[in-house]
Amino acid sequence: MALRTLDTLGSLAGKRVVVRCDLNVPLKDGVITDDGRVRASLPTLNALINQGARLVICSHLGRPDGSPDPKYSLEPVAQRLSELLGKPVAFGRDTVGESAREAVAALEDGDVAVIENLRFNAGETAKDDAARRAFAEQLATLGDALVSDGFGVVHRKQASVYELAEILPSAAGLLIATELEVLDRLTETPERPYTVVLGGSKVSDKLGVISHLLPRVDRLLIGGGMMFTFLAAQGHKVGASLLEADQIETVKGYLRTAQESGVQIVLPTDVVVASKFGADAEHVITPADGIEDTAFGASGLGLDIGPDTAAAFAEFIRDSRTVFWNGPMGVFEIPAFAAGTRMVAAALTEVDGLSVVGGGDSAAAVRQLGFTDDQFGHISTGGGASLEFLEGKKLPGLEVLGWA
């Protein structure tokens, strides 16, 4: 079956439309520090407003554990949406209670309301199907139709993502449709050379995507904390660097498979090694096979790819027609260990073809380092969902919308 899109819902003028967004933004002292996911929701919201729909926007934020917690309130998000949409946005101070119902009842055509964090209700993420269904039925009383547009949660079987889409007439929003178009190109019709850049902390988080992509890519560049398990698999000592010893044999298998199939797995040739984790740490650049030969010895901690590696990675990326990147190259939050991530990001902006930043920490990194979204072909709003899609997994939040 084909994905149900907005036009399958017919005219939505005067209809109450529940829009499930992913507005799970980082907050510091109640202030949004990265509004990328809010801005990503705007095309769908504006399309519905222009139709004269009455929007009931819902989302989760953080992990409040099934009960109200003021630090996870969506009120700052409602305020930011009002600024971006250029119109008032009402705020319901509960999910399905009196305040939410009053906010929805007051809507006129083209108006917008945001209801409180879905995860303030334990039914949203309950493992019990009946509990999720009961919460979804309460949510369904707020709308006449559902537009599911939170790509970052489509890999989760949660009440607002799955059961609500079964209860109400439902379709995918423009953001989900765009995400799927890009990811489909990555898996089915990539232009070559096709390079995947993987970083982040753990190999175990990327096992599925490595296995699924190895037969499909030309090059796999490995950085971040996961590089040390690869280096260990080659027999190198990695000091106190992040290491998943139980994955070394798996990684050796990847290296053999890549060699047999003609896929390049490119590992760092140099590493930035620090005396400790922190902005004030002493650090040096050392060959990747000499981490324990520094003055820090076996306590040395690798926190970034080195400059030679970053330059080589950048050259591979610029030489590619399709690039997917997920996971920073180092601890980008600390300036001394951000150079590798910055150079990789800069190279992606120069790709003559499709460059995709795979959400999560990678998206946060490029924005924190001063890049803008329009410098890349696509910045995904769903790191986990993107990876599971690229692993070939079935995602419940897409299946319920007709995607097969």
Buried (B, 14 or more C-beta within 10 A) or exposed (E): EEBBBBEBBEEBEEBBBBBBBBBBBBBEEEEBEBBBBBBBBBBBBBBBBEBBBBBBBBBBBBEBEBEBBEEBBBBBBBBBBBEBBEEEBBBBBBBBBEBBBBBBEEBEEBBBBBBBBBBBBBBBBBEEEEBBBBBBBBBBEBBBBBBBBBBBBBBBBBBBBBBBBEBBBBBBBBBBBBBBEBBEBBBEEBEEBBBBBBBBBBBEBBBBBBBBBBEBBBBBBBBBBBBBBBBBBEEBBBBBBBBBEEBBEBBBEBBEBBEEEEBBBBBBBBBBBBBBEEEEBEBBBBBBBBBBBBEBEEEBBBBBBBBBBBBBBBEBBBBBBBBBBBBBBBBBBBEBBBBBBBBBBBBBBEBEBBBBBBBBBBBBBBBBBEBEBEBBBBBBBBBBBBBBBBBEBEBBBBBBBBBE
